[in-house]
Amino acid sequence: MKFALVNPPWTFDGSIYFGCREPHLPLEYGYARALLERAGHEVAIVDGQLRGMSDQAVAEAVAAFAPDRVVITTAPSYLFWRCAPPELRVAQQTLRAIRAITDPFVIAVGPHASSTPGATLRKLDAEVAVLGECEEILPRLAAARETWPEVPSIAYVDGAGTLRVQGTPHASDMAALPALSWTAADVAGHRHHHHRFDRQPSAPGAEMEVSRGCPYHCSFCAKDNFRSDYRRRPADTVLAELDGLLAQGVEYVYFIDEIFLPNRPLLEAFVERPFSFGIQTRIDLWSHDLIELLGRAGCVSIEAGVESITVEGRNLLDKGSRLTTAQLSERLIYARGHVPFVQGNLLASGADDPAEVADWRRHLQQFGVWANEPVPMFPYPGSPDYTRRWGAPDDRAWERAMDHYLSAFSAFSDIQDARPRPLAELELSRAR
C-alpha cells in the first residue's frame, strides 16, 4: 500500500499561533515512514512547508504518487503540537487542492484529531483520525475498514453514521522507534536554527528528540491527549541519529523534548561531538555542575519555563517549583555564564504585579538573561486549564477556547501582527 504523508504549506494570517513560522523536520512523519516501510508499504513525505511548495504543487505531487492513504497533520510539526494553530484552515485548503485532482482516502493526525476527533473528521472530511501519537497506529490503518473495530486510538464514522471513538490517545514505545534519517535535500533545505541567537547559521540545522512527554502537569500545557507520559529514547538510538545528521553537515540541533531533563552520560557523549544545540527545560532541575556540563556539551540556547515571578502565580499554574523566585533568578544568571542565550518564559497568570514583572525582567537583562513580556494564556483543548473551565473537550472546544481568549485579552503575543480572528472567519465551511 502507498502512503502520502502530507505537511501543508503553513500560513498563519489571523491566527493566535505562538510557534515558530519557519520549517522544521516533521519528526512524526519520519518515524511513521520508517515503521510503514518496515511493514512493507511505500511512503512519500510531501512537505509543503520545508520544500516551499504551494497547495497546487502539493496536490500535484500527491496525485503523481497515487497513494492509497493520504495522511495530513493539523500542526506544523511535533514541536508545536502543544501550541497548534486553533483553526484547521491550512489543512482544509491543502485537502481542497488535492481533492480537485484526485479522490484521497484521508487520515487526520495531530492535536485536533486527538482532542476533538469528531469535529476534525467533519471539518476535514477525513475517513479516520488518529488519537494521540500516530506513528505506531498508521501501519494498522493499511488494513480494510472492516478491521477498524480492532484498532485502538482512532475515531471514525461507522456505516450507521455513528461516531466511534476507540480507546485513549496512543503513546508510542520510544524504545522501539528507530533512529531517523532524512534525505540530503531535506537536510540541505533546513537552514533555520530554531531558537538560536548567538550567531547566524553557516550550515543546516535539524530537530531531534531525546525524550517525549513530561512528568509535570502544568495547567497551561496542552499535552493531556498526546505526548504526555514521560519516556526517554535509548541513548544509542539518539547518538546514532545525531551522528547521521552531523555526517550530512548539520551544525545545530534543537531538541524538541517537552522538557530536556539532566542526563549526565548523554551530555558527556555530546561533548565529544562537534555541534551546538538548544533545549527547553525547567531551570530548577539543574544543579550548577550540570549547567556547566550543559555548556561544555554545546548548548547555546535555553528556553526555561518560569511562567510567574511569584510563588502564588506558579502554584496557580501547578508548576510545582522547588525554588524561590530569587533562586530561579540566580540559576538563570548562572546558566547565562555558560550558555550564550538563556530565556525565562513568562505567562500572564493574573497573579503578578506588572511593575514587579518589569523590574524582574530588567534585573535579569542586566546579566544578559532574556525574559519575555508575559504572554496571554490560550486555554488549549487537552490542557488542564481547559478542562477546569469547561470539562472534557467537545466538538466546539476550539471555538470556545478562541472566543474566551478574544474576550479576555485586549493585548496578545508580540509575534502577532494584528488581532487574531475567530475560527468561523478563518476556517472553510468544508474541506471539499
C-alpha positions in Angstrom: 0.0 0.0 0.0 1.1 3.6 -0.7 1.0 6.3 2.0 1.5 10.0 1.3 2.4 11.9 4.5 1.4 15.5 3.8 2.7 18.5 5.7 0.8 21.5 4.3 2.4 24.8 3.3 1.6 26.6 6.6 0.4 30.2 6.8 -0.7 31.9 9.9 -2.6 35.1 8.9 -5.2 36.0 11.6 -4.1 33.1 13.8 -3.1 33.1 17.5 -0.4 30.6 16.7 2.5 31.1 19.1 5.1 28.8 17.5 7.9 29.4 15.0 6.9 30.2 11.4 10.0 28.5 9.9 10.0 25.0 8.5 11.1 22.1 10.8 11.7 18.5 10.2 8.4 16.6 10.6 9.6 14.0 13.2 6.3 12.3 13.4 6.4 11.6 9.7 10.0 10.4 9.9 9.1 7.7 12.4 5.9 6.9 10.6 7.8 6.4 7.3 10.2 4.1 9.0 7.5 1.9 10.5 5.4 1.9 7.4 8.3 0.9 5.2 9.3 -1.8 7.8 5.7 -3.2 7.3 6.2 -3.3 3.5 4.4 -0.1 2.4 5.6 2.5 0.0 5.8 6.0 1.6 6.3 9.6 0.3 6.6 12.6 2.6 5.2 15.6 0.8 6.4 18.5 2.9 4.9 21.7 1.5 6.5 23.8 4.2 10.0 22.5 4.1 10.1 22.5 0.3 8.3 25.8 -0.1 5.5 24.3 -2.2 2.1 25.8 -3.0 -1.1 23.9 -2.3 -1.3 23.2 -6.0 2.3 21.8 -6.1 1.5 19.6 -3.0 -1.6 18.3 -4.7 0.2 17.5 -7.9 3.0 15.7 -6.0 0.3 13.6 -4.1 -1.6 12.8 -7.3 1.7 11.7 -9.1 2.4 9.4 -6.2 -1.1 7.9 -6.4 -1.4 6.9 -2.8 -3.9 4.6 -1.2 -3.8 6.7 2.0 -3.2 10.5 2.4 -2.2 11.4 6.0 -2.5 15.1 6.9 -1.4 16.8 10.1 -3.1 19.6 11.9 0.0 21.2 13.3 3.3 22.2 11.7 5.4 19.6 13.5 5.7 17.6 16.8 7.5 20.6 18.2 4.2 22.6 18.1 1.5 20.1 18.9 1.2 21.7 22.3 0.6 25.2 20.8 -1.0 24.4 17.4 -3.0 26.9 15.4 -6.6 26.5 16.7 -8.0 26.7 13.2 -7.9 23.9 10.5 -7.8 26.4 7.6 -4.4 25.3 6.2 -5.2 21.6 6.2 -8.6 22.3 4.7 -7.0 24.4 1.9 -4.4 21.7 1.1 -7.0 19.0 1.0 -9.2 21.1 -1.2 -6.4 21.3 -3.7 -5.7 17.6 -3.5 -9.4 16.7 -4.0 -9.6 18.9 -7.1 -7.4 16.4 -9.0 -7.8 13.1 -7.1 -10.0 11.3 -4.6 -7.9 10.8 -1.5 -8.6 8.4 1.5 -7.7 10.9 4.3 -6.3 10.1 7.7 -6.1 13.0 10.1 -3.3 13.2 12.7 -2.3 15.9 15.2 -3.6 17.7 18.3 -7.1 18.4 16.8 -7.6 14.8 15.9 -6.5 13.9 19.4 -8.6 16.4 21.4 -11.7 16.9 19.2 -11.8 13.9 16.8 -15.5 14.4 15.7 -15.1 18.0 14.7 -11.8 17.2 13.0 -13.3 14.4 10.9 -16.2 16.7 9.9 -14.1 19.8 9.1 -11.5 17.8 7.1 -13.9 15.3 5.6 -11.5 12.6 6.7 -12.2 8.9 6.8 -10.4 8.3 10.1 -8.5 10.3 12.8 -5.7 9.0 15.0 -5.9 9.9 18.7 -2.5 10.7 20.2 0.9 9.9 18.7 0.4 8.5 15.2 3.5 6.6 14.1 2.6 3.2 15.5 -1.1 3.4 14.6 -0.7 4.4 10.9 0.5 0.9 9.8 -2.6 -0.6 11.2 -4.8 1.6 9.1 -3.5 0.0 5.9 -5.9 -2.9 6.6 -9.5 -2.9 5.3 -12.1 -0.8 7.0 -13.8 -4.0 8.4 -10.8 -4.4 10.7 -11.0 -0.9 12.2 -13.0 -2.0 15.3 -9.9 -3.8 16.4 -7.6 -0.8 16.0 -7.1 1.3 19.2 -6.8 5.1 19.4 -8.8 6.0 16.3 -12.1 7.8 15.6 -14.3 7.3 12.6 -17.9 7.4 11.5 -19.3 3.9 11.0 -21.7 2.7 8.4 -24.7 3.7 10.5 -23.4 7.3 10.7 -22.3 7.0 14.4 -19.1 8.5 15.6 -16.9 5.8 17.1 -14.0 6.9 19.3 -11.9 3.8 20.2 -9.6 3.8 23.2 -7.5 6.6 24.5 -4.8 8.6 22.9 -1.8 6.5 21.9 1.6 6.8 23.5 4.4 5.3 21.3 7.1 3.0 22.6 10.1 5.3 22.4 12.5 2.4 22.9 11.1 0.8 19.7 11.2 3.9 17.4 14.2 3.9 15.2 16.9 6.5 14.7 15.6 8.8 12.0 17.2 9.5 8.7 16.5 12.3 6.2 17.3 12.9 2.6 20.1 15.1 1.7 17.6 17.6 0.1 15.6 17.8 3.3 18.7 18.5 5.4 20.2 20.9 2.9 16.9 22.8 2.8 16.7 23.2 6.6 18.7 26.4 7.1 16.8 27.5 10.1 18.3 27.1 13.6 15.3 27.1 15.9 15.6 29.4 18.9 19.3 30.2 18.2 20.5 33.8 18.8 24.3 33.6 19.4 25.2 33.8 15.7 23.8 33.3 12.2 23.7 29.8 10.7 26.6 28.7 8.4 25.3 25.1 7.8 22.0 23.3 8.1 20.1 22.8 11.4 17.8 20.0 12.4 15.4 18.8 15.1 15.5 15.7 17.3 14.0 14.4 20.5 15.8 12.7 23.4 12.6 12.1 25.3 8.9 12.5 24.8 6.3 13.7 27.4 6.7 15.4 30.7 6.4 14.2 34.3 4.8 17.6 35.3 1.2 18.7 34.8 1.3 22.5 34.5 -2.2 23.8 33.9 -1.5 25.6 30.7 0.3 22.7 28.9 -1.8 21.0 26.2 -0.3 17.6 26.4 -3.0 15.5 28.1 -4.1 13.9 24.8 -0.7 13.4 23.2 3.0 13.4 24.2 2.0 13.2 27.9 3.7 10.4 29.7 7.5 10.9 30.1 9.5 8.4 28.0 13.2 8.5 27.2 14.8 7.3 24.0 17.7 4.9 24.3 21.0 6.8 24.2 22.4 4.6 21.5 19.5 5.5 19.2 19.8 9.2 19.9 23.5 9.2 19.2 23.1 7.1 16.0 20.5 9.7 14.7 22.7 12.6 15.8 25.8 11.1 14.1 23.8 10.7 10.9 22.8 14.3 10.9 26.3 15.5 11.6 27.6 13.4 8.7 25.1 15.3 6.5 26.6 18.6 7.5 24.2 19.6 10.3 25.8 22.0 12.8 22.9 22.7 15.1 20.2 20.6 16.6 17.1 21.7 18.6 15.9 19.1 21.0 12.1 19.3 20.9 11.6 17.5 24.2 8.7 18.9 26.2 11.3 19.0 29.0 15.0 18.3 28.4 16.0 16.7 31.7 19.5 16.5 33.1 21.3 13.4 31.7 25.0 13.3 32.5 26.0 10.3 30.3 24.3 11.8 27.3 25.7 15.2 27.8 29.2 13.7 28.2 28.7 12.0 24.8 27.7 15.3 23.3 30.9 16.9 24.5 32.8 14.6 22.1 30.7 15.7 19.1 31.1 18.9 17.0 27.7 20.5 17.2 25.6 23.1 19.0 22.1 22.6 20.4 19.2 24.3 22.0 16.7 23.0 24.6 13.6 23.8 26.6 13.6 22.9 30.2 13.0 23.9 33.8 16.0 25.6 35.3 15.1 24.5 38.8 16.0 20.9 37.9 19.6 21.8 37.0 22.5 22.0 39.5 25.5 24.2 38.9 27.8 21.4 37.8 25.2 20.1 35.4 24.7 23.5 33.9 28.5 23.7 33.4 28.4 20.4 31.6 25.4 21.5 29.5 27.5 24.4 28.3 30.6 22.3 27.6 28.4 19.8 25.7 27.5 22.5 23.2 24.2 24.1 24.4 23.9 27.6 23.1 20.2 28.2 23.8 18.0 27.5 26.9 14.3 28.3 27.0 13.4 27.9 30.6 9.8 27.9 31.8 9.4 30.2 34.8 5.9 31.4 33.9 5.3 33.5 37.0 7.6 35.6 39.3 5.5 34.8 42.4 5.0 31.6 44.4 1.3 32.2 44.2 1.4 32.5 40.4 3.5 29.4 40.0 1.1 27.5 42.3 -1.8 28.8 40.3 -0.2 27.2 37.2 0.6 24.0 39.0 4.3 24.4 38.4 5.4 22.6 41.5 8.7 24.5 41.6 11.1 23.8 44.4 12.9 27.1 44.2 12.0 30.6 45.2 11.9 33.4 42.7 15.3 34.6 43.9 16.8 31.1 43.5 15.3 30.8 40.0 16.8 34.1 39.1 20.2 33.0 40.4 20.0 29.8 38.4 19.2 31.6 35.2 22.0 34.1 35.7 24.4 31.2 36.4 23.3 29.4 33.3 24.0 32.6 31.2 27.6 32.4 32.3 27.9 29.0 30.5 25.3 29.3 27.7 25.2 32.2 25.2 21.4 32.6 25.3 19.1 32.0 28.2 15.4 32.9 28.3 13.0 32.8 31.2 9.5 32.4 29.8 6.6 34.3 31.5 2.8 33.8 31.1 0.1 36.2 32.1 -1.1 34.3 35.1 -3.0 37.2 36.6 -1.1 36.8 39.9 1.8 39.1 39.1 2.1 42.8 39.5 3.1 44.4 36.1 5.6 46.8 37.8 7.2 43.9 39.6 7.4 41.9 36.4 9.1 44.8 34.7 11.6 45.1 37.5 12.4 41.4 37.4 12.9 41.5 33.6 15.2 44.5 33.9 17.2 42.8 36.7 17.8 39.6 34.5 18.6 41.6 31.4 21.4 43.3 33.3 23.1 39.9 33.4 22.3 39.0 29.8 19.2 36.8 30.5 16.2 37.5 28.4 12.7 37.4 29.9 9.7 38.0 27.6 6.7 40.1 28.4 4.0 37.8 29.9 2.1 36.0 27.2 -1.7 35.7 27.5 -2.6 32.1 28.1 -4.7 30.3 25.5 -6.8 27.5 27.1 -5.9 24.8 24.6 -8.2 21.8 24.5 -6.3 19.0 26.1 -4.8 21.2 28.8 -5.8 21.1 32.5 -6.8 24.8 32.2 -9.4 24.0 29.5 -10.8 21.0 31.5 -11.1 23.0 34.7 -13.1 25.7 32.9 -15.4 23.7 30.7 -14.8 19.9 31.2 -13.8 17.4 28.6 -13.4 19.0 25.1 -16.4 18.6 22.8 -16.8 19.4 19.1 -16.8 23.2 19.9 -13.8 23.1 22.1 -11.5 25.1 19.8 -14.2 27.7 19.1 -15.0 28.0 22.8 -11.3 28.5 23.7 -10.8 31.1 20.9 -13.9 33.1 21.9 -12.7 33.1 25.5 -9.2 34.2 24.5 -10.5 37.1 22.3 -12.9 38.3 25.0 -10.4 38.0 27.9 -7.5 39.9 26.4 -7.0 43.1 24.5 -3.3 42.7 24.0 -1.7 39.5 22.6 1.6 37.8 21.9 4.3 40.1 20.5 4.6 37.8 17.4 1.1 38.6 16.3 0.9 41.5 13.9 -2.9 42.0 14.3 -5.8 41.0 16.4 -6.5 37.3 16.0 -9.7 36.4 14.2 -12.4 33.9 15.3 -12.3 30.4 13.9 -15.6 31.0 12.0 -13.7 33.6 9.9 -10.6 31.6 9.4 -11.9 28.1 8.6 -13.5 26.9 5.4 -17.1 25.7 5.8 -15.9 22.3 4.5 -12.6 20.9 3.2 -14.2 20.0 -0.1 
